[in-house]
Amino acid sequence: MSKSNYPRFKALIFIPLLLLIVVCFMYAAPAADFLYNKKADTATLLNDSAMGNAHASEAVSRYHTLYGQMKLDSMGLSQTAFDYALQGYNDLVSNGSIRNDHILSIVDFSLPSTKKRLFVIDVTTGKLLFNTFVSHGRNSGKEMATEFSNDANSFKSSLGFYVTGTTYSGEHGYSLRLDGKEAGINDNAYSRSIVMHAADYVNENIIKAKGILGRSLGCPAVPPSLHKAIINTIKDGSCLFLYSPDSFYVSHSKMINQPELPQQPVITG
């Protein structure tokens, strides 16, 4: 190659090389930005997840403290019933079964029918909205409910977790449909027409006259003076838990036989 052609040769080499560097930079810059943003997004997600878990743990802890803060023990509600209720409530909220998630209702059948054993709690405010009488099935027992069934025409109460449904006007007036969420324990509730309704036999005068509350065909019937207010509060997707220290239920319910930790996140708005 002659010396006169050498500068032209350098130019021919330099220009493509320069173009190659420019092209590489054009592709490398977005890639670097992507990797940087990806790293930042991952850090944000991890931080949000940590915050979410912290909030969830705080919420669960706060709900557990409600029992003492609300002095529910002095009203007769079993600590075990409350703890089980929170566990199932947590599960139902986590799997999207609950829409009305600030309400938790508990029927404590460890109490006799002469006691106010329905507790309707606003878990977000820590207020006891209702505490009143509630019936059990006629074949579940007299003063105490001790026998339970999921069978049609058993006229017994069914324990476990329910999600409240829609309202309707039926044989007992304004009533609330209940969806049993525990297979083999209360999942026949709908076909059995197990609902919440008013009943004249659920009042203190019956207790004074007979020594026990009147009984239903398996429905958790409530006083006529309160039934509309209660139903309107708990309807459309809240958690209702019917508890008893019944050995079959305690050993067979999958909703209360879950590992205590880790608990599913529960964040209520």
LOFILO-622388 format. One record per atom (N, C-alpha, C): x, y, z; residue in one letter; atom name; residue number from 0. Coordinates in pm, whole numbers, plus 50000, padded with zeros to 5 digits. Atoms other than C-alpha are relative to their C-alpha. Layout:
// LOFILO-622388
X,Y,Z,A,CA,NUM
...
***
This chain:
// LOFILO-622388
50085,49882,50000,M,N,0
50000,50000,50000,M,CA,0
50090,50125,50000,M,C,0
49918,49879,50012,S,N,1
50141,50340,49897,S,CA,1
49966,50095,50115,S,C,1
50022,49905,49893,K,N,2
50181,50619,50152,K,CA,2
49888,50096,49967,K,C,2
50106,49909,50039,S,N,3
49939,50832,49953,S,CA,3
49862,49942,50026,S,C,3
50130,50066,49977,N,N,4
49661,50575,49999,N,CA,4
49974,49968,50148,N,C,4
50014,50040,49860,Y,N,5
49723,50519,50373,Y,CA,5
49896,50081,50076,Y,C,5
50105,49924,49929,P,N,6
49510,50810,50504,P,CA,6
49860,49957,49958,P,C,6
50132,50046,50045,R,N,7
49220,50694,50287,R,CA,7
49964,49867,50065,R,C,7
50024,50131,49939,F,N,8
49257,50342,50428,F,CA,8
49959,50015,50147,F,C,8
50034,49977,49859,K,N,9
49251,50472,50787,K,CA,9
49858,50052,50013,K,C,9
50136,49946,49995,A,N,10
48935,50664,50711,A,CA,10
49897,49891,49977,A,C,10
50094,50110,50028,L,N,11
48771,50356,50566,L,CA,11
49985,49906,50119,L,C,11
50005,50086,49881,I,N,12
48853,50160,50881,I,CA,12
49933,50072,50116,I,C,12
50047,49924,49884,F,N,13
48773,50437,51133,F,CA,13
49849,50024,49997,F,C,13
50142,49967,50010,I,N,14
48428,50528,51000,I,CA,14
49911,49881,50038,I,C,14
50084,50115,49956,P,N,15
48276,50173,51024,P,CA,15
50017,49968,50148,P,C,15
49976,50028,49859,L,N,16
48442,50129,51363,L,CA,16
49921,50097,50087,L,C,16
50075,49900,49926,L,N,17
48286,50454,51482,L,CA,17
49852,49969,49998,L,C,17
50141,50037,50012,L,N,18
47948,50346,51351,L,CA,18
49966,49881,50090,L,C,18
50021,50117,49915,L,N,19
47985,50013,51531,L,CA,19
49991,50039,50148,L,C,19
50001,49955,49861,I,N,20
48062,50191,51860,I,CA,20
49869,50071,50033,I,C,20
50124,49928,49980,V,N,21
47760,50417,51818,V,CA,21
49883,49904,50013,V,C,21
50109,50098,49996,V,N,22
47529,50123,51746,V,CA,22
50003,49922,50131,V,C,22
49989,50075,49873,C,N,23
47663,49929,52046,C,CA,23
49952,50084,50117,C,C,23
50043,49912,49892,F,N,24
47606,50231,52269,F,CA,24
49848,50014,50002,F,C,24
50145,49985,50009,M,N,25
47251,50270,52139,M,CA,25
49929,49881,50062,M,C,25
50063,50120,49945,Y,N,26
47168,49910,52239,Y,CA,26
50037,49981,50148,Y,C,26
49953,50024,49863,A,N,27
47376,49906,52557,A,CA,27
49930,50090,50100,A,C,27
50062,49905,49905,A,N,28
47217,50216,52714,A,CA,28
49862,49954,50044,A,C,28
50131,50051,49955,P,N,29
46856,50083,52709,P,CA,29
50012,49874,50083,P,C,29
49983,50124,49923,A,N,30
46982,49747,52831,A,CA,30
50043,50030,50141,A,C,30
49956,49962,49866,A,N,31
47160,49913,53117,A,CA,31
49886,50059,50081,A,C,31
50116,49943,49932,D,N,32
46851,50117,53199,D,CA,32
49903,49893,50043,D,C,32
50093,50109,49968,F,N,33
46638,49801,53184,F,CA,33
50047,49923,50122,F,C,33
49946,50077,49889,L,N,34
46870,49614,53417,L,CA,34
49994,50081,50130,L,C,34
50006,49916,49881,Y,N,35
46885,49910,53654,Y,CA,35
49857,50009,50053,Y,C,35
50141,49990,49960,N,N,36
46507,49951,53653,N,CA,36
49949,49868,50054,N,C,36
50041,50132,49953,K,N,37
46460,49576,53693,K,CA,37
50046,49979,50143,K,C,37
49946,50014,49866,K,N,38
46686,49582,53996,K,CA,38
49921,50088,50097,K,C,38
50076,49909,49914,A,N,39
46500,49883,54135,A,CA,39
49860,49946,50025,A,C,39
50134,50056,49984,D,N,40
46160,49720,54070,D,CA,40
50001,49883,50096,D,C,40
49990,50116,49911,T,N,41
46274,49400,54242,T,CA,41
50016,50045,50144,T,C,41
49980,49948,49865,A,N,42
46395,49598,54541,A,CA,42
49870,50057,50056,A,C,42
50128,49943,49958,T,N,43
46062,49782,54551,T,CA,43
49902,49891,50038,T,C,43
50092,50111,49972,L,N,44
45867,49456,54533,L,CA,44
50036,49932,50130,L,C,44
49958,50064,49876,L,N,45
46075,49302,54808,L,CA,45
49966,50087,50120,L,C,45
50032,49909,49891,N,N,46
46029,49611,55020,N,CA,46
49850,50002,50027,N,C,46
50145,50002,49983,D,N,47
45653,49615,54953,D,CA,47
49953,49871,50064,D,C,47
50038,50129,49942,S,N,48
45631,49245,55034,S,CA,48
50030,49998,50149,S,C,48
49964,49997,49859,A,N,49
45815,49299,55360,A,CA,49
49904,50087,50078,A,C,49
50095,49911,49934,M,N,50
45589,49591,55445,M,CA,50
49864,49933,50013,M,C,50
50128,50069,49998,G,N,51
45284,49384,55352,G,CA,51
49995,49895,50108,G,C,51
49995,50102,49897,N,N,52
45392,49098,55574,N,CA,52
49999,50061,50139,N,C,52
49998,49933,49870,A,N,53
45463,49340,55856,A,CA,53
49861,50050,50036,A,C,53
50135,49952,49976,H,N,54
45119,49497,55818,H,CA,54
49906,49884,50031,H,C,54
50085,50117,49977,A,N,55
44958,49153,55798,A,CA,55
50020,49946,50140,A,C,55
49972,50049,49865,S,N,56
45135,49039,56112,S,CA,56
49942,50092,50106,S,C,56
50055,49902,49907,E,N,57
45033,49359,56284,E,CA,57
49849,49987,50010,E,C,57
50145,50013,50001,A,N,58
44670,49311,56175,A,CA,58
49956,49877,50077,A,C,58
50035,50124,49930,V,N,59
44659,48951,56296,V,CA,59
50018,50016,50150,V,C,59
49973,49978,49858,S,N,60
44818,49050,56626,S,CA,60
49895,50090,50063,S,C,60
50100,49905,49949,R,N,61
44575,49340,56664,R,CA,61
49867,49931,50022,R,C,61
50127,50069,49986,Y,N,62
44275,49114,56606,Y,CA,62
50001,49908,50121,Y,C,62
49992,50089,49885,H,N,63
44397,48869,56867,H,CA,63
49986,50076,50131,H,C,63
50009,49922,49876,T,N,64
44419,49147,57124,T,CA,64
49859,50050,50027,T,C,64
50137,49952,49982,L,N,65
44054,49236,57068,L,CA,65
49927,49927,50112,L,C,65
50070,50080,49899,Y,N,66
43942,48955,57297,Y,CA,66
50015,50063,50138,Y,C,66
49978,49937,49871,G,N,67
44102,49122,57597,G,CA,67
49951,50143,50004,G,C,67
50040,49860,50003,Q,N,68
44038,49479,57490,Q,CA,68
49849,50018,50011,Q,C,68
50146,49991,49999,M,N,69
43668,49416,57437,M,CA,69
49938,49931,50121,M,C,69
50045,50071,49880,K,N,70
43645,49214,57760,K,CA,70
49893,49896,49967,K,C,70
50097,50100,50046,L,N,71
43469,48935,57572,L,CA,71
49989,49884,50098,L,C,71
50007,50108,49901,D,N,72
43556,48690,57848,D,CA,72
49892,50029,50103,D,C,72
50101,49963,49900,S,N,73
43331,48882,58088,S,CA,73
49858,49985,49945,S,C,73
50131,50020,50062,M,N,74
43047,48839,57838,M,CA,74
49973,49852,49972,M,C,74
50019,50143,50012,G,N,75
43098,48464,57830,G,CA,75
50056,49936,49875,G,C,75
49948,50058,50124,L,N,76
43258,48423,57486,L,CA,76
50128,49923,50030,L,C,76
49883,50085,49980,S,N,77
43507,48137,57492,S,CA,77
50121,50055,49924,S,C,77
49876,49959,50066,Q,N,78
43867,48234,57416,Q,CA,78
50031,49907,49883,Q,C,78
49976,50097,50107,T,N,79
43895,47916,57210,T,CA,79
49911,50030,49880,T,C,79
50091,49966,50108,A,N,80
43588,48010,57008,A,CA,80
50050,50121,49923,A,C,80
49950,49878,50064,F,N,81
43735,48353,56938,F,CA,81
50125,49971,49917,F,C,81
49876,50031,50072,D,N,82
44077,48216,56839,D,CA,82
49972,49918,49875,D,C,82
50037,50078,50118,Y,N,83
43924,47956,56608,Y,CA,83
49931,50088,49896,Y,C,83
50073,49911,50092,A,N,84
43695,48221,56459,A,CA,84
50097,50086,49920,A,C,84
49900,49918,50070,L,N,85
43994,48441,56375,L,CA,85
50076,49919,49897,L,C,85
49924,50083,50091,Q,N,86
44176,48151,56214,Q,CA,86
49921,49973,49872,Q,C,86
50082,50026,50118,G,N,87
43887,48062,55983,G,CA,87
49970,50127,49923,G,C,87
50023,49869,50063,Y,N,88
43810,48428,55915,Y,CA,88
50119,50038,49913,Y,C,88
49876,49973,50072,N,N,89
44173,48476,55811,N,CA,89
50005,49923,49869,N,C,89
49996,50088,50118,D,N,90
44150,48183,55571,D,CA,90
49898,50044,49896,D,C,90
50105,49959,50093,L,N,91
43823,48302,55415,L,CA,91
50033,50133,49933,L,C,91
49959,49873,50059,V,N,92
43955,48654,55364,V,CA,92
50112,49977,49899,V,C,92
49884,50025,50086,S,N,93
44279,48522,55213,S,CA,93
49961,49936,49867,S,C,93
50036,50066,50126,N,N,94
44105,48303,54956,N,CA,94
49888,50073,49925,N,C,94
50096,49916,50073,G,N,95
43862,48578,54854,G,CA,95
49855,49965,50022,G,C,95
50139,50039,49975,S,N,96
43548,48425,55002,S,CA,96
49919,50108,50071,S,C,96
50064,49898,49917,I,N,97
43474,48728,55220,I,CA,97
50001,50135,49928,I,C,97
50008,49863,50053,R,N,98
43352,49064,55090,R,CA,98
49975,50100,50113,R,C,98
50031,49914,49886,N,N,99
43209,49214,55408,N,CA,99
50099,49964,50111,N,C,99
49892,50054,49918,D,N,100
43542,49167,55582,D,CA,100
50023,50071,50132,D,C,100
49981,49936,49870,H,N,101
43505,49403,55875,H,CA,101
49911,49939,50108,H,C,101
50092,50062,49905,I,N,102
43238,49186,56037,I,CA,102
50038,49854,50025,I,C,102
49980,50139,49959,L,N,103
43301,48863,56229,L,CA,103
49893,49966,50102,L,C,103
50108,50043,49910,S,N,104
43004,48685,56389,S,CA,104
50031,49863,50056,S,C,104
49971,50126,49932,I,N,105
43041,48405,56642,I,CA,105
49878,49956,50081,I,C,105
50101,50063,49914,V,N,106
42778,48173,56789,V,CA,106
50076,49899,50086,V,C,106
49924,50084,49908,D,N,107
42927,48008,57097,D,CA,107
49907,49900,50068,D,C,107
50086,50105,49945,F,N,108
42741,47683,57162,F,CA,108
50062,49931,50121,F,C,108
49952,50050,49870,S,N,109
42965,47613,57460,S,CA,109
49920,50065,50113,S,C,109
50090,49934,49904,L,N,110
42715,47844,57633,L,CA,110
49860,49941,49989,L,C,110
50139,50048,50007,P,N,111
42361,47735,57723,P,CA,111
49912,50100,49926,P,C,111
50090,49914,50077,S,N,112
42067,47875,57530,S,CA,112
49945,50116,50082,S,C,112
50048,49892,49913,T,N,113
41977,48089,57829,T,CA,113
50096,50119,50005,T,C,113
49900,49893,50004,K,N,114
42288,48302,57767,K,CA,114
50000,50065,49862,K,C,114
49986,49928,50128,K,N,115
42344,48563,57499,K,CA,115
50128,49952,49933,K,C,115
49884,50068,50055,R,N,116
42573,48359,57279,R,CA,116
50028,50033,49853,R,C,116
49966,49947,50132,L,N,117
42566,48545,56946,L,CA,117
50078,50129,50019,L,C,117
49914,49882,49990,F,N,118
42849,48797,56916,F,CA,118
50031,50049,49859,F,C,118
49970,49940,50130,V,N,119
42872,49027,56614,V,CA,119
50101,50111,50024,V,C,119
49886,49914,49970,I,N,120
43207,49207,56612,I,CA,120
50045,50074,49875,I,C,120
49933,49923,50104,D,N,121
43342,49487,56396,D,CA,121
50149,49996,50031,D,C,121
49858,50021,49968,V,N,122
43708,49382,56382,V,CA,122
50085,50122,49966,V,C,122
49921,49881,50035,T,N,123
43822,49714,56232,T,CA,123
49991,50107,50108,T,C,123
50017,49899,49896,T,N,124
43684,49928,56513,T,CA,124
50009,49942,50141,T,C,124
49997,50064,49869,G,N,125
43689,49673,56794,G,CA,125
49873,50020,50079,G,C,125
50129,49979,49932,K,N,126
43321,49728,56870,K,CA,126
49914,49874,49993,K,C,126
50097,50108,49996,L,N,127
43071,49465,56976,L,CA,127
49866,50059,49956,L,C,127
50120,49940,50058,L,N,128
42774,49546,56754,L,CA,128
49872,49938,50056,L,C,128
50116,50070,49946,F,N,129
42533,49281,56887,F,CA,129
50048,49887,50090,F,C,129
49980,50115,49913,N,N,130
42529,49033,57173,N,CA,130
49861,49959,50049,N,C,130
50138,50036,49971,T,N,131
42202,48845,57196,T,CA,131
49980,49849,49996,T,C,131
50036,50142,49999,F,N,132
42022,48512,57213,F,CA,132
49995,49946,49857,F,C,132
50011,50069,50128,V,N,133
42034,48260,56931,V,CA,133
49965,49854,50027,V,C,133
50048,50137,49977,S,N,134
41865,47923,56897,S,CA,134
50094,49895,49942,S,C,134
49938,50116,50066,H,N,135
42003,47580,56820,H,CA,135
49889,49904,49960,H,C,135
50097,50096,50050,G,N,136
41830,47285,56653,G,CA,136
49936,49917,50111,G,C,136
50074,50071,49895,R,N,137
41568,47094,56850,R,CA,137
50062,49865,50034,R,C,137
49937,50130,49973,N,N,138
41759,46766,56812,N,CA,138
50147,50012,50039,N,C,138
49862,49980,49955,S,N,139
42090,46921,56913,S,CA,139
50011,49997,50152,S,C,139
49999,50001,49855,G,N,140
41990,46927,57279,G,CA,140
49896,50095,50054,G,C,140
50098,49912,49936,K,N,141
41773,47111,57526,K,CA,141
50066,50133,50036,K,C,141
49936,49875,49962,E,N,142
41954,47381,57721,E,CA,142
50134,50017,49931,E,C,142
49870,49998,50065,M,N,143
42292,47290,57573,M,CA,143
49992,49931,49864,M,C,143
49988,50067,50131,A,N,144
42363,47211,57208,A,CA,144
50120,49907,50006,A,C,144
49892,50098,49986,T,N,145
42565,46890,57219,T,CA,145
50011,49904,49882,T,C,145
49997,50089,50117,E,N,146
42478,46706,56896,E,CA,146
49978,50082,49874,E,C,146
50001,49919,50121,F,N,147
42533,46835,56546,F,CA,147
49998,49910,49876,F,C,147
50013,50082,50120,S,N,148
42467,46716,56193,S,CA,148
50000,50088,49875,S,C,148
50004,49938,50132,N,N,149
42504,46803,55827,N,CA,149
49891,49938,49914,N,C,149
50099,50078,50074,D,N,150
42218,46575,55727,D,CA,150
49865,50070,49990,D,C,150
50135,49946,50019,A,N,151
41881,46677,55586,A,CA,151
49904,49937,50101,A,C,151
50105,50044,49907,N,N,152
41588,46650,55827,N,CA,152
50054,49949,50134,N,C,152
49944,50039,49869,S,N,153
41820,46595,56123,S,CA,153
49949,50093,50109,S,C,153
50045,49896,49907,F,N,154
41682,46912,56287,F,CA,154
50107,50030,50105,F,C,154
49886,49968,49914,K,N,155
42028,46964,56432,K,CA,155
50077,50117,49940,K,C,155
49913,49893,50046,S,N,156
42258,47262,56411,S,CA,156
50126,49942,49936,S,C,156
49873,50038,50063,S,N,157
42571,47243,56195,S,CA,157
50106,50100,50042,S,C,157
49891,49914,49955,L,N,158
42896,47378,56333,L,CA,158
50082,50051,49882,L,C,158
49903,49961,50101,G,N,159
43171,47554,56146,G,CA,159
49981,50139,49941,G,C,159
49994,49868,50063,F,N,160
43230,47848,55916,F,CA,160
49901,50012,49885,F,C,160
50095,49966,50105,Y,N,161
42969,48008,55695,Y,CA,161
50037,50136,49943,Y,C,161
49996,49866,50058,V,N,162
42973,48298,55454,V,CA,162
49855,50042,49978,V,C,162
50139,49954,50012,T,N,163
42655,48502,55471,T,CA,163
49970,50037,49855,T,C,163
50041,49973,50138,G,N,164
42459,48542,55149,G,CA,164
49902,50115,49991,G,C,164
50100,49897,50025,T,N,165
42164,48741,55026,T,CA,165
49880,49982,50092,T,C,165
50122,50004,49919,T,N,166
41840,48820,55204,T,CA,166
49880,49966,49912,T,C,166
50124,50029,50071,Y,N,167
41488,48713,55109,Y,CA,167
49886,50003,50101,Y,C,167
50117,50005,49913,S,N,168
41138,48713,55249,S,CA,168
49936,49863,49983,S,C,168
50051,50137,50008,G,N,169
41020,48362,55331,G,CA,169
49900,49969,50109,G,C,169
50094,50049,49900,E,N,170
40822,48156,55578,E,CA,170
50013,50074,50132,E,C,170
49973,49931,49873,H,N,171
40986,48335,55870,H,CA,171
50025,50148,49980,H,C,171
49978,49858,50026,G,N,172
40985,48678,55713,G,CA,172
50138,50027,49945,G,C,172
49869,49957,50050,Y,N,173
41309,48862,55645,Y,CA,173
50107,49902,50050,Y,C,173
49906,50106,49965,S,N,174
41580,48595,55636,S,CA,174
50130,50015,49922,S,C,174
49866,49990,50058,L,N,175
41946,48550,55547,L,CA,175
50053,49862,49963,L,C,175
49943,50127,50046,R,N,176
42093,48268,55338,R,CA,176
50142,49984,50055,R,C,176
49869,50032,49947,L,N,177
42401,48093,55473,L,CA,177
50066,49893,49914,L,C,177
49923,50094,50083,D,N,178
42670,47915,55272,D,CA,178
50104,49931,50087,D,C,178
49905,50075,49920,G,N,179
42848,47644,55471,G,CA,179
50127,49971,49922,G,C,179
49872,50010,50072,K,N,180
43217,47635,55379,K,CA,180
50083,49878,50039,K,C,180
49921,50115,49956,E,N,181
43323,47309,55547,E,CA,181
49938,49870,49951,E,C,181
50048,50123,50063,A,N,182
43283,46992,55344,A,CA,182
49976,49891,50105,A,C,182
50034,50108,49910,G,N,183
43108,46713,55533,G,CA,183
49959,50046,50138,G,C,183
50033,49946,49868,I,N,184
43039,46943,55828,I,CA,184
49880,50093,49993,I,C,184
50115,49909,50012,N,N,185
42803,47219,55711,N,CA,185
49969,50038,49856,N,C,185
50017,49960,50140,D,N,186
42814,47226,55331,D,CA,186
49862,49964,49943,D,C,186
50139,50025,50043,N,N,187
42453,47101,55310,N,CA,187
49904,50107,50052,N,C,187
50085,49898,49938,A,N,188
42327,47413,55483,A,CA,188
49900,50059,49900,A,C,188
50090,49937,50098,Y,N,189
42181,47564,55165,Y,CA,189
49886,49906,49963,Y,C,189
50105,50095,50039,S,N,190
41996,47248,55062,S,CA,190
49909,49967,50117,S,C,190
50081,50023,49880,R,N,191
41873,47208,55421,R,CA,191
49918,50123,50038,R,C,191
50067,49872,49969,S,N,192
41743,47568,55416,S,CA,192
50038,50051,50139,S,C,192
49950,49945,49874,I,N,193
41959,47656,55715,I,CA,193
50030,50148,49976,I,C,193
49988,49855,50021,V,N,194
41921,48035,55734,V,CA,194
49988,50069,50136,V,C,194
50025,49919,49880,M,N,195
41917,48313,55990,M,CA,195
49868,50071,49982,M,C,195
50132,49937,50008,H,N,196
41566,48435,56066,H,CA,196
49954,50036,50141,H,C,196
50059,49966,49870,A,N,197
41353,48578,56344,A,CA,197
49911,49886,50048,A,C,197
50090,50099,49943,A,N,198
41160,48353,56581,A,CA,198
49946,50051,50133,A,C,198
50063,49953,49877,D,N,199
40912,48439,56856,D,CA,199
50049,49924,50123,D,C,199
49954,50080,49886,Y,N,200
41055,48160,57071,Y,CA,200
50141,50039,50045,Y,C,200
49867,49954,49959,V,N,201
41389,48343,57090,V,CA,201
49984,50131,50077,V,C,201
50012,49883,49914,N,N,202
41328,48580,57380,N,CA,202
50006,49958,50147,N,C,202
49980,50028,49858,E,N,203
41379,48607,57753,E,CA,203
49874,49950,50069,E,C,203
50124,50048,49939,N,N,204
41012,48545,57834,N,CA,204
49987,49850,49989,N,C,204
50002,50146,50016,I,N,205
41042,48193,57694,I,CA,205
50093,49935,50100,I,C,205
49904,50053,49902,I,N,206
41347,48136,57911,I,CA,206
49940,50001,50140,I,C,206
50062,49989,49867,K,N,207
41160,48258,58219,K,CA,207
49887,49899,50019,K,C,207
50115,50090,49990,A,N,208
40859,48040,58139,A,CA,208
50041,49853,49996,A,C,208
49966,50140,50021,K,N,209
41035,47720,58031,K,CA,209
50138,49961,50052,K,C,209
49866,50030,49951,G,N,210
41386,47749,58164,G,CA,210
50103,49982,49890,G,C,210
49910,50010,50115,I,N,211
41535,47716,57816,I,CA,211
49945,50087,49887,I,C,211
50044,49926,50119,L,N,212
41520,47906,57490,L,CA,212
49928,49905,49905,L,C,212
50063,50083,50103,G,N,213
41296,47782,57212,G,CA,213
50104,49953,49900,G,C,213
49905,50060,50094,R,N,214
41463,47565,56948,R,CA,214
49944,49999,49859,R,C,214
50036,49993,50142,S,N,215
41462,47566,56569,S,CA,215
50012,49861,49937,S,C,215
49977,50124,50075,L,N,216
41486,47301,56299,L,CA,216
50146,49988,49955,L,C,216
49857,50000,50032,G,N,217
41858,47373,56279,G,CA,217
50053,50138,49969,G,C,217
49960,49864,50034,C,N,218
41861,47744,56196,C,CA,218
50046,50078,50123,C,C,218
49965,49908,49891,P,N,219
42038,48005,56411,P,CA,219
49900,50116,50001,P,C,219
50106,49899,49994,A,N,220
41719,48201,56483,A,CA,220
50033,50104,50107,A,C,220
49968,49889,49911,V,N,221
41744,48540,56654,V,CA,221
49873,50074,50040,V,C,221
50120,49929,49954,P,N,222
41504,48773,56840,P,CA,222
49938,50088,49892,P,C,222
50069,49916,50099,P,N,223
41241,48947,56622,P,CA,223
50034,50148,50013,P,C,223
49971,49858,49979,S,N,224
41330,49281,56777,S,CA,224
50135,50043,49942,S,C,224
49865,49967,50048,L,N,225
41687,49259,56642,L,CA,225
50032,49939,49864,L,C,225
49958,50081,50114,H,N,226
41674,49030,56342,H,CA,226
50033,50084,49876,H,C,226
49971,49919,50119,K,N,227
41659,49298,56070,K,CA,227
50132,50074,50013,K,C,227
49874,49927,49978,A,N,228
41941,49500,56222,A,CA,228
50120,49907,49990,A,C,228
49891,50097,50006,I,N,229
42158,49191,56265,I,CA,229
50024,49954,49857,I,C,229
49988,50051,50136,I,N,230
42088,49054,55919,I,CA,230
50058,50106,49907,I,C,230
49949,49893,50086,N,N,231
42151,49390,55752,N,CA,231
50146,50032,50026,N,C,231
49860,49976,49965,T,N,232
42483,49417,55934,T,CA,232
50091,49891,49945,T,C,232
49909,50111,50034,I,N,233
42621,49073,55850,I,CA,233
49977,49942,49860,I,C,233
50034,50057,50131,K,N,234
42465,49004,55506,K,CA,234
50110,50026,49897,K,C,234
49918,49975,50119,D,N,235
42644,48986,55171,D,CA,235
50149,49977,50022,D,C,235
49860,50040,50002,G,N,236
42966,48806,55241,G,CA,236
50083,50024,50123,G,C,236
49919,49993,49877,S,N,237
43071,48820,55605,S,CA,237
50018,49860,50057,S,C,237
49969,50130,49939,C,N,238
43208,48538,55821,C,CA,238
49913,49977,50122,C,C,238
50078,50045,49884,L,N,239
42979,48353,56062,L,CA,239
50056,49866,50045,L,C,239
49941,50122,49945,F,N,240
43128,48087,56290,F,CA,240
49914,49946,50113,F,C,240
50075,50069,49895,L,N,241
42923,47838,56493,L,CA,241
50095,49904,50070,L,C,241
49899,50076,49926,Y,N,242
43144,47692,56765,Y,CA,242
49940,49913,50109,Y,C,242
50023,50086,49884,S,N,243
43124,47405,57008,S,CA,243
50128,49921,50022,S,C,243
49883,50085,49976,P,N,244
43401,47206,57179,P,CA,244
49970,49855,49964,P,C,244
50038,50134,50046,D,N,245
43254,46907,56994,D,CA,245
50123,49927,49945,D,C,245
49876,50072,50035,S,N,246
43524,46641,56954,S,CA,246
50008,49970,49851,S,C,246
49996,50031,50143,F,N,247
43423,46544,56600,F,CA,247
50038,50125,49920,F,C,247
49970,49878,50075,Y,N,248
43428,46903,56477,Y,CA,248
50145,50044,50020,Y,C,248
49865,49953,49970,V,N,249
43752,46996,56652,V,CA,249
50105,49915,49930,V,C,249
49900,50088,50061,S,N,250
43932,46693,56507,S,CA,250
49987,49993,49847,S,C,250
50020,50015,50144,H,N,251
43783,46707,56153,H,CA,251
50000,50130,49921,H,C,251
50003,49874,50073,S,N,252
43760,47075,56065,S,CA,252
50139,50035,49947,S,C,252
49873,49960,50060,K,N,253
44035,47170,55820,K,CA,253
50027,50149,50021,K,C,253
49983,49856,49987,M,N,254
43976,47537,55887,M,CA,254
50056,50042,50135,M,C,254
49938,49967,49871,I,N,255
44081,47526,56250,I,CA,255
50120,49911,50029,I,C,255
49885,50087,49984,N,N,256
44344,47256,56207,N,CA,256
50107,50036,49897,N,C,256
49896,49948,50086,Q,N,257
44593,47471,56018,Q,CA,257
50120,50038,50084,Q,C,257
49883,49954,49923,P,N,258
44951,47554,56118,P,CA,258
49979,50142,50046,P,C,258
50020,49865,49945,E,N,259
44948,47858,56341,E,CA,259
50084,50103,49925,E,C,259
49912,49911,50075,L,N,260
45242,48008,56150,L,CA,260
50050,49926,49877,L,C,260
50035,49860,50017,P,N,261
45276,48143,55895,P,CA,261
49852,50016,49974,P,C,261
50139,49973,50026,Q,N,262
44929,48294,55892,Q,CA,262
49987,50079,49870,Q,C,262
50023,49927,50123,Q,N,263
44779,48429,55572,Q,CA,263
49979,50148,50031,Q,C,263
50019,49857,49978,P,N,264
44786,48807,55533,P,CA,264
49853,50037,50007,P,C,264
50136,49945,49991,V,N,265
44472,48987,55639,V,CA,265
50014,50150,50013,V,C,265
49998,49854,49996,I,N,266
44453,49354,55551,I,CA,266
49858,50047,49969,I,C,266
50136,49951,50025,T,N,267
44113,49513,55587,T,CA,267
50004,50150,49986,T,C,267
50000,49857,50026,G,N,268
44037,49852,55454,G,CA,268
49886,50070,50068,G,C,268
***
